[in-house]
Amino acid sequence: MDNLGRYRETKVELDKVSSSMCAAKWNQVTVHLGTGMTHSCHHPAPHKIPLSEIASNPSALHNTNFKKSQRNLMLNGQRPKECDYCWRVEDAHISETENNVFSDRITKSSEAWALPHIQSLKETPWTANVNPRYMEVSFDTTCNLKCAYCGPSYSTTWRQEIEQHGAYKLGDGGLYDLGWLESTGQLPMPITKPNPYIDAFWQWWPDAVKDIEIFRITGGEPLLSKQVFRVLDYLIDNPQPQMEFNINSNLCVPKEIFNKFIEKMQIIKEKNAVKDFKVYTSNEAHGAHAEYIRYGLDYQQWLANCHRILAEIPDSKLTIMAAYNFLSLPSFKLMMDDVIDMKWKYTVQPHRKNPVGLDVPYIRWPEFLAAWVGDFNKHLPYVEDAVTHMFRNIHQMFWPPLCGKGFFDYEVNRFERLYYTIREEMIKVGEDKPRLAKLRGEFAEYIYQYDERKGTNFVEVFPEYGDFYNECKEYSKRFNEGEFKK
């Protein structure tokens, strides 16, 4: 069965439970130990883990009372508001020829760590504590990059900037105010102080790991965390051959740290201490565009280390996560070509079938960086052209020389559905003048301060956006003067 067939079958299974059921709310978790936040899956906004809950139940890193209440909504056919990422995709107006578009509620629930468990989840009391099958953990927020769509809750270098310059001023409000982040529990704890959430993780870990099918470490930048190397040493001493081990990295850490990581992973692979190994790395543009978006990135270093992962760690896999945003549009095709080159170089049938993948989720916050901030006629064609480029480079299952050496149907499906989502949102924004003025005004204000603080020059890096940037400046002025107030 192909992936689209599996998605259709999964939807049937989910509908047997309810019209809003998603197995990821039980079987997948991302835990941010640095801030004491959790969410399932990674799309909803994280919520605070009460210290009172983990004091008696370390699995409350996943099984908070709040999350259990969201599970109960799904069991009863109600849509949790926090899952709007998928509801937006499912509610997009698509034609009959576009009906092969599936939200992550379906695609995630179709995975091996989810699909076999759907009916058992229906029979599990919603108040029960469950061990996840897919667990993501961020130990702290130490990071050497300042990505445009990130912030001080997830990057120490971002926090340093805000401490130095203050919050970004947007309209009559601010972005990344440290006082507000602290008051809402979103500011990370200093890594020099005891962390009860990390303590709870290591208490829960020996029990949780028995059920985990995929364990993934996120950040910050994980390779800059001492806790990550503790995990690597644990796996060397306590092999988990049933478990796939994945790690996120920006692949732009100092060479000595990267070499140490490669050496540890070579030992883990030689001992068969994990079932499979994959690196997830983020990039959503090419060259100078990528370096502007992901401030601190060296594109050539990133690309070279992608190749090192695939070449030096036996049977390793690599997935590029593209946080698709308005700044991605002009050069995304060029980045895709680098991905295609890696697919061609490292795919060896039948032994290494799918070593390189591309996943294209979209940025929806801060919304002024979302792709739909752009103009329908001027900027949607960038997205259409990139999706077309992916279709032109689909792998050919029944022709051995091209088998695996292109994009798979699930990669195409995810990017195709993104096109329809952006198209729909561009129409909505275009019809809502106050919202359009606010978003474009905030875009101009943010980019101006971004350049001022970092010494970058938006128009030099993105000359194709020069006129649009000037238009956004005008929107900022008119919006702040009250012209678009509802």
SULJOHU-V311304 format. One line per field, one symbol per residue. phi: phi as a letter, one per 20 degrees, with the letter a starting at -180 (. if undefined). psi: psi as a letter, one per 30 degrees, with the letter a starting at -180 (. if undefined). burial: b if it has 16 or more other C-alpha atoms within 10 Angstrom, else e. Layout:
phi=???
psi=???
burial=???
This chain:
phi=.fffffffffffffffeafcfbfffdecbdddffdmcbbbfeffffcfeffffffdbfffgdefffffffffgffdmdefffefgeffffeffcefedeedcffgefffeffecgfdgfffgeegfefecefeccdcdfbdgbedcfgeerffcbfffffffffdnffecldcccmfffffffemeeffgfedgcfffgffffeggefffdfecdcddbkdgfedffffffgffffecgcfededcbebflceggffffffgffffffffelfcfbcbddcdacaclffffffdgofdgffgfffgffgfeddglfccceedffbgffgfdffffgffffgfgffdecfeecebfcccdcfdfcbfffdfgfffegfedgggfgfffgffffdffdgdcgfdfneaeeffffgfffffgfffgfffffffedgffgffffffgffffgfgfffdmecgfffcffdgfffffffffgffffenfdff
psi=kleeeeeeeeeeeeffelfgkjfffefkkkkjfefhllljbfelkklkjkefefefiffffeileeeeeeeeeefggkjkefhfeeeeeffkjllffgggkklfeeeefflffeefgeeeeefkkfflkkklfjkkkjeagkkglikegalfffkeeeeeeeeefllkjjbgalkhkeeeeefggfkkkkfflkjfeeeeefeeeeeefffkekkkkaaajefgkeeefeeeeeeefikiffkkklkkkfghlkeeeeeeeeeeeeeeeefhflelkkkkkkkgakbeeefeeikfkjeeeeeefeeeeeefjkgllkkkjjikleffeegeeeeeeeeeeeeeefkjkgeieifklkkilkkfkkffflfgflkeeefefeeeeeeeeeefhkljegjefgjfhakleeeeeeeeeeeeeeeeeeeeeffieeeeeeeeeeeeeeeeeeeeefgljeeeeiffgeeeeeeeeeeeeeeffgegk.
burial=eeebebbbebbebbeebbbbbbbbbbbbbbbbbbbbbbbbbbebebbbbbbeebeebbbbbbbbbebbebbbbbbeeebbeebebbbebbebebeeeeeebbbbbbbbbbeebbbeebeebbeeebeebbbbbbbbbbbbbbbbbbbbbbbbbbbbbbbebbeeeebbebeeeebbbbeeeeeebbbbbeeeeebebbebbeebeeebbebbbbbbbbbbbbbbbeebbeebbebbeebbebbbbbbbbbbbbeeeebeeebebbbbbbeebbbebbbbbbbbbbbbbbbbbbbbebbbeebbebbeebbeebebbbbbbbbbbbbbbbbbbbebbeebbebbbebbbeeeeebbbbbbbbbbbebbbbbbbbbbbeebbebbbebbeebbebbbeeeeeebbbbbbbbbbbbbbbbbbbbbbbbbeebbeeebbbbbbbbbbbbbbbbbeeeeebebeebbeebeebbeebbbbbbbbbeeebee
